[in-house]
């Protein structure tokens, strides 16, 4: 549930990239072709999305530890 809530906080392009690549296991080239974005753009969205998820989930974990 925490992952779904964290994904909802991401901008749509980052969320789409993360879901298609990491949850549906589609290759980067296929996602880029299907979404009409450059491979480099998709890689940047994945990197930014992963960093944002780590920050969101890390904050939630720290809050849970102190509760």
C-alpha positions as CSV (number, residue, x, y, z in Angstrom):
1,X,0.0,0.0,0.0
2,X,2.9,2.4,0.8
3,X,4.2,1.9,-2.8
4,X,0.9,2.7,-4.4
5,X,0.5,5.8,-2.3
6,X,4.1,6.9,-3.1
7,X,3.5,6.3,-6.8
8,X,0.4,8.5,-6.7
9,X,2.6,11.4,-5.5
10,X,4.9,11.2,-8.6
11,X,4.3,13.3,-11.7
12,X,2.4,11.3,-14.3
13,X,5.4,10.9,-16.7
14,X,7.6,9.5,-13.9
15,X,4.8,7.3,-12.6
16,X,4.1,5.9,-16.1
17,X,7.8,5.2,-16.7
18,X,8.3,3.4,-13.3
19,X,5.1,1.3,-13.6
20,X,5.8,0.2,-17.2
21,X,9.5,-0.6,-16.6
22,X,9.7,-1.9,-13.1
23,X,6.2,-3.3,-12.5
24,X,5.3,-4.5,-16.0
25,X,8.9,-5.4,-16.9
26,X,8.8,-3.7,-20.3
27,X,12.2,-2.8,-21.9
28,X,13.1,0.9,-22.1
29,X,13.2,1.0,-25.9
30,X,9.7,-0.4,-26.1
31,X,8.3,2.1,-23.6
32,X,10.0,4.9,-25.4
33,X,8.6,3.8,-28.7
34,X,5.1,3.3,-27.4
35,X,5.0,6.6,-25.5
36,X,6.7,8.7,-28.2
37,X,9.6,9.9,-26.0
38,X,13.3,9.7,-26.5
39,X,15.1,6.9,-24.7
40,X,17.2,9.5,-22.9
41,X,14.1,11.2,-21.7
42,X,12.6,8.0,-20.5
43,X,15.9,7.1,-18.6
44,X,15.8,10.5,-16.9
45,X,12.2,10.0,-15.9
46,X,13.0,6.6,-14.4
47,X,16.0,8.1,-12.5
48,X,14.0,11.0,-11.2
49,X,11.1,8.8,-10.3
50,X,13.2,6.3,-8.4
51,X,14.9,9.1,-6.5
52,X,11.5,10.6,-5.6
53,X,10.1,7.3,-4.5
54,X,13.1,6.6,-2.3
55,X,12.7,10.0,-0.7
56,X,8.9,9.5,-0.2
57,X,9.2,6.0,1.1
58,X,12.3,6.8,3.3
59,X,10.3,9.6,4.9
60,X,7.4,7.3,5.6
61,X,9.7,4.7,7.1
62,X,11.4,7.3,9.4
63,X,8.0,8.5,10.5
64,X,6.8,5.0,11.3
65,X,10.0,4.3,13.3
66,X,9.4,7.3,15.5
67,X,5.7,6.7,16.1
